[in-house]
Amino acid sequence: MATTPSTANEAGLSRSGLYRATDAGSFTRIARGIYLPSDGPAADWDLIEAVTRRPDATICLISALAHHDLIDAIPESLDVAIPRGGRAPATEQAITWHQFDAATFNLGRETTPITGTELRIGLYSSERCIADAFRLRGQVGYETARDALKEWLRRGGNPARLIGFATKLPRARGPILQALDALS
């Protein structure tokens, strides 16, 4: 489990004990103020840092599409959404913070475990990811949105469910309807 100086007592250590344990090799510093047991299972440091810095962190856009295996691209950094108005924390790992409207932030949001830890991080559903890719196609690219939609449809995705998500998000419905029309 990820340990911070403020949660060191849960691991049976004082704050200074955590630093001494790190110096002795019992813990590995993965980012400023975040430590993992050195003998622990392998874990994704980007995800751990994101959820430790912001418990409401949610994997989105390219990273979420790749997580759902809807695209072949490997993201350069972890795309993480937080509600608009919140502060994007400084991070050491490759994390790109995106601010989504607080009114629609939880739409299609689920949580998924982080392998090797007891932590969970938010993840948008495949329908929400596709709708976001179309509404933010200037950032992710129209081809990425279209390819994700094609793969999702090939797997038996329900267009009516996708349109339901698209009507709740700004600038998503029109481009998705056009793409569905072009693909049929």
N, C-alpha and C positions, 0 to 999 in steps of 0.2 A: 504494500500500500504506500502511496506517496505520503511523505512526511514533510511538514514545514516546521520552522522553528516554533510557531504558535501551537502546533499539534504534536510536538515532540513528546509531551507527557503521556499521550495515548500510546506511544511506542515504548514507554517506560524509561524515557530519557529526559534530562533537562535540556534546555536550549544549548548550553555549553557542552553537554554530553553528546548531543547530536553532532556538533562540530568536531569533537574529539573522535567520535565514531567514524565520521567521514574521513578525517585525517588518517585513521587507522585502517581504512579500507572497508569498513563494514557497510557504509552507505556510499552511494554515488550521487554527486550533485548533477542534476539534469538541467537545471536552470536556477536563476537567482532565487534562493529561498525554497527550492523544491528538491527533495532527496528521495532516492529509492534504495531499498536494501540491495547490496551488491550481489548477494546470492539469490535474489528473487528471479522470477521468470522474466523472459524478454517482454518488453512492453513498448508501445509507441510513445516516445517522449513528447511529440507534438500534441497528441491528444491529452496526455496527462497535464502538460503545462496549460493548455487551453482551458480545461475544466477546473483546474486548480485556481487559475487566475479569475475565471468567470464561471460560476456554477451553471449559468443559463446558456453557456456556449453551445452552439448547434452547428453541426457540419452541414455545409450548404454548397450550392453551385457545382463547380467542377469536381470538388472532392466528394460530394455526396453522389453525383452521377457515377463517378468511378467506384465508389463504395457499393452502389447498387449494380455494378457491372453493366451499365448502360452505354458507356463509352470506353474506348481503348486507351485514351490519353492518361498519362501519369501526371498528376498535378505538380507544379513546381513548388507550391506551398499549400498548407492546409487552409481551406476556405472555411471560416467560422463566422456565423451570424450571431449578433447580439441585438437586443432591442434598441431602436434609435433613441438617442438621448443619453445612453450610457457611455461611459468612457472606455475606449479600446485600450487595454493594458499594453504596456511595453513587454515584449517577449524576446527570448533568446532563440527559440526555435523558429522554423520557417512557417509563420502563421500570418494569413491575411485576414484582417477583421473587416466584416461588412455590417453595416447597420441597417436593419430591416424595421419597417413600421411596427410599433408596439401593438397596434390593433390587430395585425395579422401574423405576428411573430409566432404564435403557437399553432397556427393552422398547419396541419400535417406533421407536427413535431412529435417524434417518438424519442425514446432513449435506447441506447445500445451499450452493452458492456465494453470496457476497454480491456482487451486481452492481457492477461498477466497481472491485473489489478482488481480491486473491488470497486473501482470507480465506474461511473456511467456517464456518457456524454449524449447530448441531444443530436438527433439526426432527422432530417426531413424525409418524408416519404418520397417514393419515386415520382408520384404525380406532382407533388409540390416542387420537386427538383426540376422537372420538365417545365412546369409553368414558370418557375423562376428563370430558367435558362432562356425561355422565349421572351419574357418581359425585360430581361437584362442582357439581351443578345448582343448589345454593343460591347459589353464586357467579356462575355464568354464566346461570342461568335455564333452566327446563325447556323453554320454547319454543325457545330457541337449540339445545339438545341435540336436540329433536325435529325441528326444521327441518333441521339438519345431517344427521340420520339419513335423513330423507325424500329429500334431495338425493343423498346417497350411494347409497341404494337405487335411485333413478331412474337413476343412472349405471351401474348394474349391480354394485353392491357385493355381496360375498358374506357373508350373515348368519352362516354358520358360522365364518368367519374373525374376524368381529367378536365373536362369543360366545367364541372362543378367547382374545382379548385381555381380554374382560370377566371371565373366570374367574380371570385372573392378577392382577386389580386389585380392591382392596376396594370394596364398595358399588356395583359397576357392573353385575353380571350381572342381578340382579332387575329394576331399572328398564329395562334394555335389552330383556329378554325381554317385559316388559309393553308397551313401546313397539312392538316388532316385532309382537306379537299384535294390538295396536290398529290398526296400519297395514295388516295383512293381511286 
